[in-house]
Amino acid sequence: MQKRQTVLAVDLDHSLIDTDMVHFGLRQMIYKKVYLIPYLLYLRFFKGKPYAKKFLYKKTYFDVQKLPFNNDLIEYISKEKSKYDHIILISGSYHKYLETICNHLKIFDSYAGTNLDVNMISMNKVKYLNYHFNNPVYDYIGDSIKDLPIWESARRIFVVDHGNILNKISHLNYEVISKRY
């Protein structure tokens, strides 16, 4: 019998970074390219969130070195790396953001983000992990009620606490690894 891989899956928005890449792109678009907002709304409502996320990525700029990283979490991942077969950054943000961040930090083995076929949130994360890692044992680091499906199927639950999630997951056995207020 083949040993199941152990995977540490890490969320990006409000977990690894203290912002949300969609909000980051929206702010930039409002301040510098407000004329593109109608087309963004068209994409969001008629083509879907993945198309809108791709459009935001293509029409805005971000400097990875200026992102507000959660250094406590980065330190935690670096310390725990040897306990896992694979560490993945997995997020609803557009996959090109994740690629840039992974190349910059060099602590992840891979990444999975939203593309035009899949909005990588909630149950889509669970499906991705199970398919790509052949039903692994995984631990998950996240911050949002949207993470509930993945937390419910994870071996260990790690929470980045912003002060509003713990009462919603009181039925789970979790560990707070970072507080961000």
C-alpha positions, 0 to 999 in steps of 0.5 A, spaced: 500 500 500 502 506 498 503 511 503 498 517 503 502 524 501 502 529 507 500 536 504 500 543 507 495 547 504 496 555 505 491 560 503 493 567 500 488 572 501 488 575 509 492 569 511 499 569 507 498 576 505 494 582 509 490 584 503 485 580 498 488 581 491 481 582 488 480 588 493 488 590 491 486 590 484 479 594 484 483 599 488 488 600 483 483 600 478 478 605 481 484 610 482 488 609 475 483 606 470 476 607 473 474 607 465 475 600 465 470 598 471 464 597 466 467 592 463 469 589 469 462 589 471 460 586 465 465 580 465 463 579 473 456 578 471 456 575 464 462 571 464 463 569 471 468 571 477 474 567 473 474 572 467 473 578 472 479 576 476 483 575 470 481 582 467 483 585 474 490 581 473 492 583 466 489 591 467 493 592 474 500 592 477 503 589 483 510 589 486 510 583 490 516 586 494 511 591 497 505 586 499 503 586 506 506 579 507 504 575 514 511 574 516 509 570 522 506 565 517 512 565 513 516 563 519 511 558 521 511 555 514 519 555 513 519 551 520 514 546 519 516 544 512 520 538 513 514 535 516 510 535 509 511 531 503 508 538 499 507 545 501 502 548 496 499 555 496 492 555 494 487 561 493 481 564 489 486 569 487 488 569 479 493 563 478 498 568 476 498 572 482 500 566 486 506 564 481 509 571 482 508 570 490 511 563 490 517 565 485 518 570 490 518 567 497 521 560 495 517 556 500 512 553 496 512 546 492 507 548 488 501 553 487 493 553 485 489 559 483 483 561 479 483 560 472 478 560 467 475 553 468 475 553 476 474 559 481 479 556 486 475 557 493 471 552 498 470 545 495 474 546 489 480 547 493 478 540 496 477 537 489 483 539 487 487 537 493 484 530 492 485 529 485 492 532 484 495 529 490 491 522 490 487 523 496 492 526 501 492 527 508 492 535 509 493 540 513 490 547 511 491 554 513 486 559 512 482 565 515 475 565 512 468 562 513 469 560 505 474 555 508 469 551 512 469 545 507 476 544 506 477 545 514 472 540 515 476 535 511 483 537 513 487 533 518 489 539 522 486 546 522 490 552 522 487 559 523 489 566 521 484 570 526 482 577 524 477 577 530 471 574 526 472 567 525 473 563 531 465 564 533 463 561 526 468 555 527 467 553 534 465 546 533 472 544 529 478 543 533 483 548 530 489 552 532 490 559 531 497 560 528 497 568 527 492 573 529 491 579 525 487 585 527 
